[in-house]
Amino acid sequence: MSMPLPSFVSRDDVTGSIAKPTSPLSNALDSEDWRRAKGALAIALDPQGNGAIVRWDNPVSGVKGSFLPTSEARAVEDQICRDFETEIAGSHPSQNLTGLGCRDKQGEWHVTNIRQARKT
C-alpha cells in the first residue's frame, strides 16, 4: 500500500526574476529620486568643487537627501573618485551612508562601497 506525501514546497510560492534596483545608493529611491540625487552627487563630488554639502529633493515623492565629499578627488583606474557621506530622508526611515563616487571618461558618475555610516 502506498500513501501520497504532501509536497514540501508550497504551491503558493512565486518565483521570477529579481528586479534591478533603481538606485545603487538605496532601494528607497525611485527613478526620479535617483535622477535628482545623481545630479547633486555630480556637483558635490566635482574635483573642482569647494567640498561643500549639496542637497537635493523630490517634492513629488517627499524624498530628500544630501551629499558631502569627505576626501580630495583622486585617480583610480582611469577614473576620478571621491569619498562621500550621504543622508536620505523622506517617506521612509532616514539613512546615513558612506560610499565612493567615481566619474568615468564619459563623465558619468557611479557609486560603490555603499555602507551604513558609523555612529559618532
Secondary structure by P-SEA (a helix, b strand, c coil): cbbbbcccccccccccccccccccccccccaaaaaaaaaaaaaaacccccccbbbbbcccccccccccccccccccccbbbbbbbbbbbcccccccbbbbbbbccccbbbbccccccccc
